[in-house]
Amino acid sequence: MTKEKISYNEAVSEIETILQKIEEGKLDVDELAEKVSRVTDLLKICRDKLYFTEKQIGEILDED
């Protein structure tokens, strides 16, 4: 996966939308596999953003 330019909130919103469609049974089997893969990618983006933010905050607090 290439680094995608998407905000944390956009990623979370897309994850929520996909999960809602899964829960409502609105996806066929082919779409389901594709969407699960997409959610996996989005979760990695979110984890990376959270890690980076936590690291930045830690560095700022260490400066004080």
C-alpha positions in Angstrom: 0.0 0.0 0.0 1.3 3.4 -0.8 1.0 6.2 1.7 -2.5 7.6 1.2 -3.2 11.3 2.0 -6.3 10.9 4.2 -7.1 12.5 7.5 -7.6 10.5 10.6 -11.3 11.6 10.8 -11.8 10.7 7.1 -10.4 7.3 7.7 -12.5 6.7 10.8 -15.6 7.9 8.9 -14.9 5.5 6.0 -14.4 2.6 8.4 -17.7 3.4 10.1 -19.5 3.5 6.8 -18.0 0.2 5.7 -18.9 -1.5 9.0 -22.4 -0.2 8.8 -22.8 -1.7 5.3 -21.4 -5.0 6.6 -23.8 -5.0 9.6 -26.8 -4.3 7.3 -25.8 -7.0 4.9 -25.5 -4.6 2.0 -22.4 -6.1 0.5 -22.0 -9.2 -1.6 -19.2 -11.6 -1.0 -16.9 -10.0 -3.6 -17.4 -6.5 -2.1 -17.0 -7.9 1.4 -13.5 -9.1 0.7 -12.6 -5.8 -0.9 -14.0 -3.7 1.9 -12.4 -5.8 4.6 -9.0 -5.2 2.9 -9.8 -1.5 2.7 -10.7 -1.4 6.4 -7.3 -3.1 7.2 -5.5 -0.4 5.2 -7.5 2.4 6.9 -6.8 1.0 10.4 -3.0 1.0 9.6 -3.3 4.6 8.5 -5.1 5.5 11.8 -2.5 3.6 13.9 0.3 5.3 12.1 -1.2 8.7 12.7 -1.9 8.1 16.3 1.7 6.8 16.9 3.1 9.8 15.1 1.0 12.2 17.1 1.8 10.5 20.4 5.5 10.7 19.5 5.2 14.4 18.7 3.4 15.2 22.0 6.0 13.2 23.9 8.8 15.3 22.3 7.0 18.5 23.0 6.5 17.5 26.7 10.1 16.4 27.0 11.3 19.9 25.9 9.6 21.5 28.9 
